[in-house]
Amino acid sequence: MPTIYREGPYRFFFNSREETRMHVHVQSPDGVAKFWLEPIVALADTHLISARELTRIEGIVKEHQDEFIFTWRRHFAL
């Protein structure tokens, strides 16, 4: 589960070979979430994270979407 980015209390990472659709996992002090990266950033799953915090995290994912996609392709050799 390589960490690809950190911002504040959030750790962004991939699970190696979990599934083929591009996504990023986010760990916060309160829980975890998963966001699709393509075709648009969208919440895939969450556990114990408030709606307000999810909005903040989604903004970070959108801000770094291109960087996360680049890192995904490099990590998975696509």
Biotite code that builds the C-alpha atoms (Angstrom):
import biotite.structure as struc

atoms = struc.array([
    struc.Atom([0.000, 0.000, 0.000], chain_id="A", res_id=1, res_name="MET", atom_name="CA", element="C"),
    struc.Atom([2.341, 2.727, -1.173], chain_id="A", res_id=2, res_name="PRO", atom_name="CA", element="C"),
    struc.Atom([1.665, 6.210, 0.164], chain_id="A", res_id=3, res_name="THR", atom_name="CA", element="C"),
    struc.Atom([1.533, 8.583, -2.781], chain_id="A", res_id=4, res_name="ILE", atom_name="CA", element="C"),
    struc.Atom([0.674, 11.860, -1.044], chain_id="A", res_id=5, res_name="TYR", atom_name="CA", element="C"),
    struc.Atom([0.092, 13.381, 2.384], chain_id="A", res_id=6, res_name="ARG", atom_name="CA", element="C"),
    struc.Atom([-1.747, 16.549, 3.236], chain_id="A", res_id=7, res_name="GLU", atom_name="CA", element="C"),
    struc.Atom([-2.577, 17.538, 6.778], chain_id="A", res_id=8, res_name="GLY", atom_name="CA", element="C"),
    struc.Atom([-4.049, 14.520, 8.559], chain_id="A", res_id=9, res_name="PRO", atom_name="CA", element="C"),
    struc.Atom([-4.688, 12.659, 5.282], chain_id="A", res_id=10, res_name="TYR", atom_name="CA", element="C"),
    struc.Atom([-2.703, 9.827, 3.735], chain_id="A", res_id=11, res_name="ARG", atom_name="CA", element="C"),
    struc.Atom([-3.436, 9.001, 0.088], chain_id="A", res_id=12, res_name="PHE", atom_name="CA", element="C"),
    struc.Atom([-2.451, 5.552, -1.134], chain_id="A", res_id=13, res_name="PHE", atom_name="CA", element="C"),
    struc.Atom([-3.054, 2.685, -3.559], chain_id="A", res_id=14, res_name="PHE", atom_name="CA", element="C"),
    struc.Atom([-3.759, -0.938, -2.754], chain_id="A", res_id=15, res_name="ASN", atom_name="CA", element="C"),
    struc.Atom([-1.606, -2.915, -5.136], chain_id="A", res_id=16, res_name="SER", atom_name="CA", element="C"),
    struc.Atom([-3.652, -4.936, -7.635], chain_id="A", res_id=17, res_name="ARG", atom_name="CA", element="C"),
    struc.Atom([-6.975, -4.368, -5.913], chain_id="A", res_id=18, res_name="GLU", atom_name="CA", element="C"),
    struc.Atom([-8.894, -3.601, -9.122], chain_id="A", res_id=19, res_name="GLU", atom_name="CA", element="C"),
    struc.Atom([-8.197, -2.100, -12.525], chain_id="A", res_id=20, res_name="THR", atom_name="CA", element="C"),
    struc.Atom([-10.334, 1.057, -12.366], chain_id="A", res_id=21, res_name="ARG", atom_name="CA", element="C"),
    struc.Atom([-8.177, 4.010, -11.288], chain_id="A", res_id=22, res_name="MET", atom_name="CA", element="C"),
    struc.Atom([-8.828, 5.083, -7.718], chain_id="A", res_id=23, res_name="HIS", atom_name="CA", element="C"),
    struc.Atom([-7.133, 6.353, -4.607], chain_id="A", res_id=24, res_name="VAL", atom_name="CA", element="C"),
    struc.Atom([-7.700, 5.472, -0.965], chain_id="A", res_id=25, res_name="HIS", atom_name="CA", element="C"),
    struc.Atom([-7.583, 8.108, 1.757], chain_id="A", res_id=26, res_name="VAL", atom_name="CA", element="C"),
    struc.Atom([-6.946, 7.474, 5.419], chain_id="A", res_id=27, res_name="GLN", atom_name="CA", element="C"),
    struc.Atom([-7.920, 10.111, 7.952], chain_id="A", res_id=28, res_name="SER", atom_name="CA", element="C"),
    struc.Atom([-7.850, 10.027, 11.749], chain_id="A", res_id=29, res_name="PRO", atom_name="CA", element="C"),
    struc.Atom([-11.594, 9.252, 11.610], chain_id="A", res_id=30, res_name="ASP", atom_name="CA", element="C"),
    struc.Atom([-11.801, 6.584, 8.901], chain_id="A", res_id=31, res_name="GLY", atom_name="CA", element="C"),
    struc.Atom([-11.112, 5.741, 5.274], chain_id="A", res_id=32, res_name="VAL", atom_name="CA", element="C"),
    struc.Atom([-12.528, 6.591, 1.872], chain_id="A", res_id=33, res_name="ALA", atom_name="CA", element="C"),
    struc.Atom([-12.012, 5.581, -1.727], chain_id="A", res_id=34, res_name="LYS", atom_name="CA", element="C"),
    struc.Atom([-12.339, 7.904, -4.714], chain_id="A", res_id=35, res_name="PHE", atom_name="CA", element="C"),
    struc.Atom([-12.515, 7.032, -8.401], chain_id="A", res_id=36, res_name="TRP", atom_name="CA", element="C"),
    struc.Atom([-10.081, 9.105, -10.460], chain_id="A", res_id=37, res_name="LEU", atom_name="CA", element="C"),
    struc.Atom([-11.640, 8.648, -13.906], chain_id="A", res_id=38, res_name="GLU", atom_name="CA", element="C"),
    struc.Atom([-13.671, 9.649, -15.773], chain_id="A", res_id=39, res_name="PRO", atom_name="CA", element="C"),
    struc.Atom([-14.353, 12.163, -12.996], chain_id="A", res_id=40, res_name="ILE", atom_name="CA", element="C"),
    struc.Atom([-13.426, 12.259, -9.330], chain_id="A", res_id=41, res_name="VAL", atom_name="CA", element="C"),
    struc.Atom([-16.229, 10.527, -7.460], chain_id="A", res_id=42, res_name="ALA", atom_name="CA", element="C"),
    struc.Atom([-16.661, 8.933, -4.067], chain_id="A", res_id=43, res_name="LEU", atom_name="CA", element="C"),
    struc.Atom([-16.595, 5.136, -4.356], chain_id="A", res_id=44, res_name="ALA", atom_name="CA", element="C"),
    struc.Atom([-16.776, 4.131, -0.695], chain_id="A", res_id=45, res_name="ASP", atom_name="CA", element="C"),
    struc.Atom([-16.349, 5.536, 2.786], chain_id="A", res_id=46, res_name="THR", atom_name="CA", element="C"),
    struc.Atom([-16.225, 4.341, 6.352], chain_id="A", res_id=47, res_name="HIS", atom_name="CA", element="C"),
    struc.Atom([-16.651, 6.648, 9.384], chain_id="A", res_id=48, res_name="LEU", atom_name="CA", element="C"),
    struc.Atom([-15.822, 9.942, 7.634], chain_id="A", res_id=49, res_name="ILE", atom_name="CA", element="C"),
    struc.Atom([-18.300, 12.816, 7.925], chain_id="A", res_id=50, res_name="SER", atom_name="CA", element="C"),
    struc.Atom([-19.847, 14.460, 4.876], chain_id="A", res_id=51, res_name="ALA", atom_name="CA", element="C"),
    struc.Atom([-18.016, 17.695, 5.670], chain_id="A", res_id=52, res_name="ARG", atom_name="CA", element="C"),
    struc.Atom([-14.643, 15.949, 5.800], chain_id="A", res_id=53, res_name="GLU", atom_name="CA", element="C"),
    struc.Atom([-15.430, 14.016, 2.595], chain_id="A", res_id=54, res_name="LEU", atom_name="CA", element="C"),
    struc.Atom([-16.042, 17.317, 0.813], chain_id="A", res_id=55, res_name="THR", atom_name="CA", element="C"),
    struc.Atom([-12.631, 18.557, 1.929], chain_id="A", res_id=56, res_name="ARG", atom_name="CA", element="C"),
    struc.Atom([-10.923, 15.321, 0.876], chain_id="A", res_id=57, res_name="ILE", atom_name="CA", element="C"),
    struc.Atom([-12.686, 15.316, -2.496], chain_id="A", res_id=58, res_name="GLU", atom_name="CA", element="C"),
    struc.Atom([-11.326, 18.819, -3.107], chain_id="A", res_id=59, res_name="GLY", atom_name="CA", element="C"),
    struc.Atom([-7.794, 17.581, -2.430], chain_id="A", res_id=60, res_name="ILE", atom_name="CA", element="C"),
    struc.Atom([-8.290, 14.620, -4.785], chain_id="A", res_id=61, res_name="VAL", atom_name="CA", element="C"),
    struc.Atom([-9.593, 16.952, -7.522], chain_id="A", res_id=62, res_name="LYS", atom_name="CA", element="C"),
    struc.Atom([-6.665, 19.311, -6.996], chain_id="A", res_id=63, res_name="GLU", atom_name="CA", element="C"),
    struc.Atom([-4.182, 16.436, -7.417], chain_id="A", res_id=64, res_name="HIS", atom_name="CA", element="C"),
    struc.Atom([-6.152, 14.275, -9.865], chain_id="A", res_id=65, res_name="GLN", atom_name="CA", element="C"),
    struc.Atom([-3.628, 14.521, -12.714], chain_id="A", res_id=66, res_name="ASP", atom_name="CA", element="C"),
    struc.Atom([-0.738, 13.778, -10.363], chain_id="A", res_id=67, res_name="GLU", atom_name="CA", element="C"),
    struc.Atom([-2.563, 10.752, -8.886], chain_id="A", res_id=68, res_name="PHE", atom_name="CA", element="C"),
    struc.Atom([-3.369, 9.401, -12.368], chain_id="A", res_id=69, res_name="ILE", atom_name="CA", element="C"),
    struc.Atom([0.263, 9.815, -13.437], chain_id="A", res_id=70, res_name="PHE", atom_name="CA", element="C"),
    struc.Atom([1.426, 8.029, -10.278], chain_id="A", res_id=71, res_name="THR", atom_name="CA", element="C"),
    struc.Atom([-1.144, 5.236, -10.786], chain_id="A", res_id=72, res_name="TRP", atom_name="CA", element="C"),
    struc.Atom([0.074, 4.610, -14.337], chain_id="A", res_id=73, res_name="ARG", atom_name="CA", element="C"),
    struc.Atom([3.700, 4.611, -13.247], chain_id="A", res_id=74, res_name="ARG", atom_name="CA", element="C"),
    struc.Atom([3.013, 2.339, -10.250], chain_id="A", res_id=75, res_name="HIS", atom_name="CA", element="C"),
    struc.Atom([1.003, -0.183, -12.230], chain_id="A", res_id=76, res_name="PHE", atom_name="CA", element="C"),
    struc.Atom([3.155, 0.167, -15.382], chain_id="A", res_id=77, res_name="ALA", atom_name="CA", element="C"),
    struc.Atom([0.287, 1.177, -17.664], chain_id="A", res_id=78, res_name="LEU", atom_name="CA", element="C"),
])
